[in-house]
Amino acid sequence: MASLDTLSAAQIAAGVADGSFSATEVARAQLDAIQERDTDTQAFLEVSADLALAAAEATDKRRAAGEQLPPLAGVPCAFKDNMHLVGTRTTCASAMLENYDSVFTATCVERMLAAGVTPVGKTNMDEFAFGSSTESSHFHPTHNPWDLARVPGGSSGGSAAAVAAGQATISLGSDTGGSIRQPAAFCGVVGMKPTYGVVSRYGVVAFGSSLDQVGPFGRSVADVALSMNALTAGGRDPLDSTSQECKLDFMTCVDASVEGKRVGIVPELMEAEGLSDEVREGMRRARAALEDAGAQIVEVELPNLSSAIAAYYVVAPCEAFSNLARFDGVRYGYQEPGCDTLAEQTALSRSHGFGAEARRRQMLGAYLLAAGVYDKYFYPAQQVRTLITQDYVRAFESCDVILMPTAPTVAWETGQVSDPTQMYLSDMFTISLNIAGNGGISVPVGLSEGDKSMPLAAQLICPAFADGRLISFASAIERGLGATGVAPAMAGRGGEL
């Protein structure tokens, strides 16, 4: 008897294709695991059992008819709840959209479905993706599968936790300032933010339109590579004007050698304030694994990196204010009852429909875009953005990828970080990639020492549209240090085939 906890996406797809088990058996086993484990993790906002079983049955019928199955046939996949999928609600973990039923399906979701995945549900997130811990969800916080007293990171915390807990083999998240990579680090899974434009954003509720990018989570680099192939299949999406063509087969990069390749490090980052000794040890392991694989370590400079957070928290709130203006309680979303005027209804609907962090960021954006303030903050932030982008271009003249921490610490305890500024600083190593648009991946590098062993991770960064390098170098680290796998406390609780 096999367990889904021990099977990769490729193994599940191969097993379905050769008849070792059916897609329906996989779907039922995964739904069973979700039922057994989600009481603890609370990774899901909605379990789409009917959709999952219908998709699995369709896969089994295709196999029975002798058709060639797609590469992810029967693989359980979960989607962050800011991605539209017909047959589910898309709430963005907000009271504003608590009862909103999706009327269309996002391109990224459609492409995963076309690759054969079984959609098992929608995962929890920080409200409208505003947060780094999945504590700002209107419905409930999500808990880290490695230690239920700790956060899973955010804003895609539910997607990362679902994979780490064995509640889905792969999942999708969105990343505006680190929202894939940071929860991947906290939960001990692989999480990739592709270069801006590689994956379509159509049908994903927007936070910061010049910053958002969709990407996958998996328990191995190969699972992420398979997911990236699915997400980029079909080429440029005409429904997203920023979408770009990507013809790369990411699976060819999994076993590619990194011997003789150059890995850039930024020495001053290892002395950054707030960087824990545990994370420094994780970085030492990652560097050693790459050196053992034949890579050469070189020092590079990113002189304007320290300004990334300041620039981000000007640009992102301004874009969030613009994007969330549509939620006015008139056409859809929460509508305040008993109002006498449209102005009163709009004001109260937005006041009561949005949570504290969503209101904070929109108010900040409104201020920064006000007359007399815009020129003082927004325009200089865009200038800093250009400087950071140029820093990366120059750095990549002397290296193939850059290695740096994903997050400054391991996952903290739920409720431990209440100051918004301290929460924002948890993304200090991830934000610059969204500013510049480069691709990045977080890969596990083992566990911390002590009574509460928590996942450690390192981050790799590539030049724009050189995303295959992320897979190659992350695979080298994984081969040297091993994959983390399902959190031990979750393993064996349902999910048997």
C-alpha positions as CSV (number, residue, x, y, z in Angstrom):
1,M,0.0,0.0,0.0
2,A,1.5,3.4,-1.1
3,S,1.1,6.7,0.7
4,L,0.7,10.0,-1.1
5,D,3.2,11.4,1.4
6,T,6.0,9.5,-0.3
7,L,5.0,10.0,-3.9
8,S,6.2,12.9,-6.1
9,A,4.0,14.5,-8.8
10,A,5.8,12.5,-11.5
11,Q,5.3,9.2,-9.6
12,I,1.6,9.9,-9.1
13,A,1.1,10.7,-12.8
14,A,3.1,7.6,-13.9
15,G,1.1,5.4,-11.5
16,V,-2.2,6.7,-12.9
17,A,-0.9,6.3,-16.5
18,D,0.2,2.7,-16.0
19,G,-2.8,1.6,-13.9
20,S,-1.0,1.1,-10.6
21,F,-3.8,3.1,-9.1
22,S,-6.6,5.3,-10.5
23,A,-6.9,9.0,-10.4
24,T,-10.1,8.5,-8.4
25,E,-8.2,6.5,-5.8
26,V,-5.6,9.3,-5.6
27,A,-8.3,11.9,-5.2
28,R,-10.1,10.0,-2.5
29,A,-6.9,9.4,-0.6
30,Q,-6.0,13.1,-0.8
31,L,-9.4,14.2,0.3
32,D,-9.1,11.8,3.2
33,A,-5.8,13.3,4.2
34,I,-7.2,16.8,4.1
35,Q,-10.1,15.8,6.3
36,E,-7.7,14.2,8.8
37,R,-5.1,16.9,8.8
38,D,-6.8,20.2,8.1
39,T,-8.3,20.4,11.6
40,D,-4.7,21.1,12.7
41,T,-3.2,23.1,9.9
42,Q,-6.3,25.0,8.7
43,A,-4.6,25.3,5.3
44,F,-7.9,25.3,3.3
45,L,-10.7,27.8,3.0
46,E,-12.7,25.5,0.7
47,V,-12.3,21.8,-0.2
48,S,-13.6,21.2,-3.7
49,A,-14.4,17.5,-3.3
50,D,-16.9,17.4,-6.2
51,L,-14.6,19.1,-8.6
52,A,-11.7,16.8,-7.5
53,L,-13.7,13.6,-8.0
54,A,-15.1,14.8,-11.3
55,A,-11.7,15.7,-12.7
56,A,-10.3,12.4,-11.5
57,E,-13.1,10.4,-13.1
58,A,-12.5,12.3,-16.4
59,T,-8.8,11.3,-16.2
60,D,-9.7,7.7,-15.6
61,K,-12.1,7.7,-18.5
62,R,-9.3,9.1,-20.8
63,R,-7.0,6.3,-19.7
64,A,-9.7,3.7,-20.3
65,A,-10.2,5.0,-23.8
66,G,-6.5,4.6,-24.5
67,E,-5.7,8.3,-24.7
68,Q,-2.3,9.6,-23.8
69,L,-2.6,11.3,-20.4
70,P,-1.2,14.8,-19.7
71,P,2.0,15.2,-17.6
72,L,0.2,15.9,-14.2
73,A,-2.7,13.5,-14.7
74,G,-4.3,12.8,-11.3
75,V,-1.9,14.9,-9.3
76,P,-3.7,16.7,-6.4
77,C,-3.3,20.4,-6.6
78,A,-4.5,23.3,-4.4
79,F,-4.9,26.9,-5.4
80,K,-4.5,30.1,-3.4
81,D,-7.9,31.7,-2.8
82,N,-7.1,34.8,-5.0
83,M,-7.3,32.6,-8.1
84,H,-10.6,32.2,-9.9
85,L,-12.0,28.7,-10.4
86,V,-15.5,28.1,-11.6
87,G,-17.3,26.0,-9.0
88,T,-15.5,27.6,-6.1
89,R,-15.7,30.8,-4.2
90,T,-12.8,33.3,-4.6
91,T,-12.7,35.2,-1.3
92,C,-9.1,36.5,-1.0
93,A,-9.7,35.5,2.7
94,S,-11.7,38.7,3.1
95,A,-15.2,39.5,4.4
96,M,-15.5,41.7,1.3
97,L,-15.7,38.6,-0.9
98,E,-16.9,36.0,1.6
99,N,-19.8,34.9,-0.7
100,Y,-18.3,35.6,-4.1
101,D,-18.7,32.7,-6.5
102,S,-16.1,32.6,-9.3
103,V,-17.7,33.2,-12.7
104,F,-14.6,32.4,-14.7
105,T,-11.3,30.5,-14.3
106,A,-7.8,32.1,-14.1
107,T,-5.4,31.2,-16.9
108,C,-2.9,29.7,-14.4
109,V,-5.6,27.4,-13.0
110,E,-6.8,26.5,-16.5
111,R,-3.3,25.5,-17.5
112,M,-2.8,23.3,-14.5
113,L,-6.2,21.7,-15.1
114,A,-5.2,21.1,-18.8
115,A,-2.0,19.4,-17.5
116,G,-4.3,16.9,-15.7
117,V,-4.2,18.0,-12.0
118,T,-7.0,17.1,-9.6
119,P,-8.2,20.4,-8.0
120,V,-8.6,19.6,-4.3
121,G,-9.5,23.1,-3.0
122,K,-8.7,26.8,-2.3
123,T,-6.1,27.6,0.3
124,N,-6.0,30.3,3.0
125,M,-4.0,33.5,2.7
126,D,-3.5,36.8,4.3
127,E,-6.4,39.0,3.3
128,F,-6.0,40.2,-0.2
129,A,-2.3,39.0,0.1
130,F,-1.5,41.7,2.6
131,G,0.7,40.0,5.1
132,S,3.6,37.6,5.9
133,S,2.0,35.2,8.3
134,T,-1.5,34.2,7.1
135,E,-2.8,35.7,10.3
136,S,-4.8,38.5,8.6
137,S,-7.2,36.1,7.0
138,H,-10.8,37.0,7.8
139,F,-11.7,33.4,8.4
140,H,-8.9,31.8,10.5
141,P,-5.1,31.7,10.7
142,T,-3.2,28.8,9.2
143,H,-0.7,26.8,11.3
144,N,2.7,25.6,10.3
145,P,2.7,21.8,9.9
146,W,6.2,21.6,11.5
147,D,5.0,23.3,14.7
148,L,1.3,24.2,15.0
149,A,2.1,27.0,17.4
150,R,3.9,28.8,14.6
151,V,2.9,30.7,11.5
152,P,3.4,29.2,8.0
153,G,4.4,32.5,6.5
154,G,2.4,34.5,4.0
155,S,0.6,35.6,2.2
156,S,0.5,32.2,0.5
157,G,0.7,30.4,3.8
158,G,-2.2,28.0,3.1
159,S,-0.6,26.9,-0.2
160,A,2.8,26.2,1.5
161,A,1.2,24.5,4.5
162,A,-1.0,22.2,2.4
163,V,2.1,20.9,0.5
164,A,4.2,20.6,3.7
165,A,1.3,18.7,5.5
166,G,0.7,16.3,2.6
167,Q,-2.7,17.8,1.9
168,A,-1.7,18.5,-1.7
169,T,1.2,17.3,-3.8
170,I,1.6,20.7,-5.5
171,S,-0.1,24.1,-5.1
172,L,-0.1,27.6,-6.6
173,G,0.5,30.8,-4.8
174,S,1.1,34.4,-5.8
175,D,4.2,36.5,-4.9
176,T,4.1,40.3,-4.6
177,G,7.0,40.8,-2.2
178,G,7.9,37.3,-1.1
179,S,4.6,35.6,-0.7
180,I,5.7,32.3,-2.3
181,R,9.3,32.2,-1.2
182,Q,8.9,33.2,2.5
183,P,6.1,30.6,3.3
184,A,8.1,28.0,1.3
185,A,11.0,28.7,3.6
186,F,8.9,28.5,6.8
187,C,7.2,25.3,5.8
188,G,10.2,23.4,4.4
189,V,9.0,23.2,0.8
190,V,10.2,24.5,-2.6
191,G,8.6,27.7,-3.8
192,M,9.3,29.5,-7.0
193,K,8.5,33.0,-8.1
194,P,9.2,33.2,-11.9
195,T,10.3,36.2,-13.7
196,Y,7.6,38.8,-14.0
197,G,5.6,37.9,-17.1
198,V,6.5,34.3,-17.4
199,V,3.1,33.2,-15.9
200,S,-0.2,34.8,-16.7
201,R,-1.8,36.9,-14.0
202,Y,-5.2,36.9,-15.7
203,G,-7.9,35.8,-13.3
204,V,-5.8,36.4,-10.2
205,V,-7.2,39.1,-8.0
206,A,-4.6,41.9,-8.2
207,F,-2.6,43.4,-5.3
208,G,0.2,45.2,-7.1
209,S,-0.1,44.8,-10.8
210,S,3.6,45.6,-11.5
211,L,4.8,43.3,-8.7
212,D,2.4,40.2,-8.7
213,Q,3.5,36.9,-10.1
214,V,2.1,33.4,-9.8
215,G,4.3,30.4,-9.0
216,P,4.2,26.8,-7.7
217,F,5.0,25.0,-4.5
218,G,6.2,21.4,-4.3
219,R,8.1,19.1,-2.0
220,S,10.9,18.7,-4.6
221,V,12.5,20.8,-7.2
222,A,11.3,18.3,-9.9
223,D,7.7,18.8,-8.8
224,V,8.1,22.6,-9.2
225,A,9.7,22.1,-12.6
226,L,6.7,20.0,-13.8
227,S,4.4,22.7,-12.5
228,M,6.3,25.4,-14.3
229,N,6.0,23.4,-17.6
230,A,2.2,23.3,-17.1
231,L,2.0,27.0,-16.2
232,T,3.9,28.1,-19.3
233,A,2.3,25.6,-21.8
234,G,0.4,27.4,-24.4
235,G,2.7,30.3,-24.6
236,R,1.9,34.0,-24.1
237,D,-1.6,34.6,-22.7
238,P,-3.3,37.3,-24.8
239,L,-5.6,38.1,-21.8
240,D,-2.6,39.4,-19.8
241,S,-0.7,42.2,-21.6
242,T,2.4,41.6,-19.5
243,S,2.5,37.9,-20.3
244,Q,5.6,36.7,-22.2
245,E,6.5,33.6,-24.3
246,C,8.4,30.9,-22.4
247,K,9.5,27.9,-24.5
248,L,11.8,26.3,-21.9
249,D,11.3,22.7,-20.8
250,F,12.0,23.1,-17.1
251,M,12.4,19.4,-16.6
252,T,15.6,19.5,-18.7
253,C,17.1,21.7,-16.1
254,V,16.6,19.4,-13.1
255,D,19.6,17.2,-13.8
256,A,21.7,19.9,-15.5
257,S,25.3,20.3,-14.1
258,V,26.3,23.5,-12.3
259,E,30.0,22.6,-12.5
260,G,32.0,25.7,-13.4
261,K,29.0,28.0,-13.0
262,R,29.3,31.1,-10.8
263,V,27.2,31.7,-7.7
264,G,27.2,35.3,-6.5
265,I,27.0,36.2,-2.8
266,V,26.6,39.6,-1.2
267,P,28.8,39.5,1.9
268,E,27.2,42.4,3.7
269,L,23.8,40.6,3.6
270,M,25.2,37.9,6.0
271,E,25.7,40.6,8.6
272,A,22.3,42.2,8.2
273,E,20.5,43.2,11.3
274,G,17.9,40.6,12.3
275,L,19.5,37.7,10.5
276,S,19.5,34.7,12.9
277,D,22.4,32.3,13.5
278,E,20.1,29.5,12.3
279,V,19.6,31.0,8.9
280,R,23.4,31.8,8.6
281,E,24.0,28.1,9.2
282,G,21.5,27.2,6.5
283,M,23.3,29.5,4.1
284,R,26.6,27.8,4.9
285,R,25.0,24.5,4.0
286,A,23.6,25.8,0.7
287,R,27.0,27.3,-0.2
288,A,28.8,24.1,0.6
289,A,26.3,22.0,-1.4
290,L,26.9,24.2,-4.4
291,E,30.7,24.1,-4.1
292,D,30.5,20.3,-3.8
293,A,28.6,20.3,-7.1
294,G,31.4,22.2,-8.7
295,A,30.1,25.7,-8.6
296,Q,32.4,28.7,-8.0
297,I,31.5,31.3,-5.4
298,V,32.1,34.9,-6.3
299,E,31.3,38.1,-4.4
300,V,28.9,40.6,-6.0
301,E,27.5,44.0,-4.9
302,L,23.9,45.1,-4.7
303,P,24.4,48.7,-3.4
304,N,20.8,49.8,-3.4
305,L,19.3,46.7,-1.9
306,S,18.8,48.4,1.4
307,S,16.3,50.8,-0.2
308,A,14.1,48.0,-1.5
309,I,11.7,47.8,1.4
310,A,11.2,51.6,1.4
311,A,10.5,51.7,-2.3
312,Y,8.2,48.7,-2.1
313,Y,6.1,50.2,0.6
314,V,5.5,53.2,-1.6
315,V,4.8,51.4,-4.9
316,A,2.8,48.4,-3.5
317,P,0.3,50.4,-1.4
318,C,-0.3,52.8,-4.3
319,E,-1.1,49.9,-6.6
320,A,-3.2,48.2,-3.9
321,F,-5.2,51.4,-3.4
322,S,-5.9,51.5,-7.1
323,N,-6.7,47.8,-7.5
324,L,-9.0,47.6,-4.5
325,A,-11.0,50.7,-5.4
326,R,-13.4,48.4,-7.3
327,F,-14.6,46.8,-4.1
328,D,-17.3,49.5,-3.3
329,G,-20.2,47.4,-2.2
330,V,-22.2,48.3,-5.4
331,R,-21.7,45.6,-8.0
332,Y,-20.4,42.7,-5.9
333,G,-18.8,42.1,-2.5
334,Y,-19.9,43.0,0.9
335,Q,-22.7,45.6,1.0
336,E,-23.6,47.4,4.2
337,P,-27.3,47.2,4.8
338,G,-29.6,50.1,5.8
339,C,-27.7,52.9,4.2
340,D,-29.6,56.1,3.0
341,T,-27.1,57.3,0.4
342,L,-24.6,55.7,-2.0
343,A,-21.7,57.6,-0.3
344,E,-22.7,56.2,3.1
345,Q,-23.1,52.7,1.7
346,T,-19.7,52.8,-0.1
347,A,-17.9,54.1,3.0
348,L,-19.4,51.6,5.4
349,S,-19.1,48.7,3.0
350,R,-15.4,49.3,2.6
351,S,-14.9,50.0,6.3
352,H,-16.6,46.8,7.4
353,G,-15.7,44.6,4.4
354,F,-11.9,45.1,4.7
355,G,-9.8,44.0,7.7
356,A,-7.3,46.2,9.5
357,E,-4.2,45.5,7.3
358,A,-6.2,45.9,4.1
359,R,-7.5,49.3,5.3
360,R,-4.0,50.3,6.5
361,R,-2.4,49.7,3.1
362,Q,-5.2,51.3,1.1
363,M,-5.1,54.4,3.3
364,L,-1.3,54.6,2.9
365,G,-1.7,54.3,-0.9
366,A,-4.4,57.0,-0.9
367,Y,-2.0,59.3,1.0
368,L,1.0,58.6,-1.2
369,L,-1.0,59.3,-4.4
370,A,-2.4,62.6,-3.0
371,A,-1.6,65.9,-4.7
372,G,1.6,67.3,-3.2
373,V,2.7,64.0,-1.9
374,Y,3.0,62.0,-5.1
375,D,6.1,63.8,-6.4
376,K,7.8,63.5,-3.0
377,Y,7.4,59.7,-2.6
378,F,6.1,57.8,-5.6
379,Y,8.4,59.2,-8.2
380,P,11.5,58.7,-6.1
381,A,10.4,55.2,-5.3
382,Q,10.2,54.4,-9.0
383,Q,13.7,55.9,-9.5
384,V,15.0,53.6,-6.7
385,R,13.3,50.7,-8.5
386,T,15.3,51.5,-11.6
387,L,18.6,51.6,-9.5
388,I,17.8,48.2,-8.0
389,T,17.1,46.7,-11.4
390,Q,20.3,48.0,-12.7
391,D,22.2,46.6,-9.7
392,Y,21.0,43.1,-10.5
393,V,21.9,43.5,-14.2
394,R,25.5,44.5,-13.3
395,A,25.8,41.7,-10.7
396,F,24.7,39.1,-13.2
397,E,27.6,40.2,-15.5
398,S,29.9,38.3,-13.1
399,C,27.7,35.4,-11.9
400,D,25.0,33.0,-13.1
401,V,22.8,33.1,-10.0
402,I,22.8,34.9,-6.7
403,L,22.5,33.1,-3.4
404,M,21.0,34.8,-0.3
405,P,18.7,34.0,2.6
406,T,15.0,33.7,1.9
407,A,13.9,35.0,5.3
408,P,15.9,36.4,8.2
409,T,14.5,33.9,10.8
410,V,12.7,30.6,11.0
411,A,8.9,30.7,11.5
412,W,7.8,32.6,14.5
413,E,5.0,31.8,16.9
414,T,1.5,32.8,16.1
415,G,0.8,36.2,17.6
416,Q,4.4,36.9,18.3
417,V,4.8,39.7,15.7
418,S,2.1,42.3,16.1
419,D,4.0,45.4,14.9
420,P,3.3,45.9,11.2
421,T,6.8,47.2,10.5
422,Q,8.4,44.2,12.1
423,M,6.1,42.0,10.0
424,Y,7.2,43.9,6.8
425,L,10.9,43.2,7.6
426,S,10.4,39.5,7.3
427,D,10.4,40.1,3.6
428,M,13.7,42.0,3.6
429,F,15.5,39.5,1.4
430,T,12.6,38.8,-1.0
431,I,11.1,42.2,-1.9
432,S,13.9,43.3,-4.2
433,L,13.1,40.6,-6.8
434,N,9.5,41.9,-7.2
435,I,10.9,45.4,-7.5
436,A,13.3,44.3,-10.3
437,G,11.1,41.5,-11.7
438,N,13.7,38.8,-11.5
439,G,12.9,35.2,-10.8
440,G,13.7,33.5,-7.5
441,I,13.3,30.2,-5.7
442,S,13.4,29.1,-2.1
443,V,14.8,25.6,-1.5
444,P,15.0,23.7,1.8
445,V,18.5,23.3,3.4
446,G,17.6,21.1,6.3
447,L,16.3,21.7,9.8
448,S,17.5,23.9,12.7
449,E,19.0,22.3,15.8
450,G,17.2,22.1,19.1
451,D,14.0,20.8,20.6
452,K,11.9,22.6,18.0
453,S,13.6,21.7,14.7
454,M,12.2,24.1,12.0
455,P,12.9,24.2,8.3
456,L,15.7,26.4,7.0
457,A,16.0,27.6,3.4
458,A,18.1,29.5,1.0
459,Q,17.0,31.7,-1.9
460,L,18.4,31.6,-5.5
461,I,17.9,34.6,-7.8
462,C,18.3,34.5,-11.6
463,P,18.5,37.2,-14.4
464,A,15.2,38.1,-16.0
465,F,13.9,35.2,-18.1
466,A,16.7,32.8,-17.1
467,D,14.4,30.9,-14.8
468,G,15.8,27.5,-15.8
469,R,18.9,28.3,-13.8
470,L,16.8,28.4,-10.7
471,I,15.8,24.8,-11.2
472,S,19.4,23.7,-12.0
473,F,21.0,25.3,-9.0
474,A,18.1,24.4,-6.6
475,S,18.4,20.8,-7.8
476,A,22.1,20.9,-7.0
477,I,21.4,22.0,-3.4
478,E,18.6,19.4,-3.1
479,R,20.9,16.6,-4.3
480,G,23.5,17.7,-1.7
481,L,21.2,18.2,1.2
482,G,18.1,16.2,0.5
483,A,14.4,17.3,0.3
484,T,12.6,18.0,3.5
485,G,9.3,16.1,2.8
486,V,6.0,16.0,4.7
487,A,6.2,17.4,8.2
488,P,6.5,14.4,10.5
489,A,3.5,15.3,12.7
490,M,1.2,15.2,9.6
491,A,2.6,12.0,7.9
492,G,0.5,8.9,8.0
493,R,-2.8,10.5,8.8
494,G,-4.9,9.5,5.9
495,G,-3.6,9.6,2.3
496,E,-3.2,5.8,1.9
497,L,-3.8,4.4,-1.6
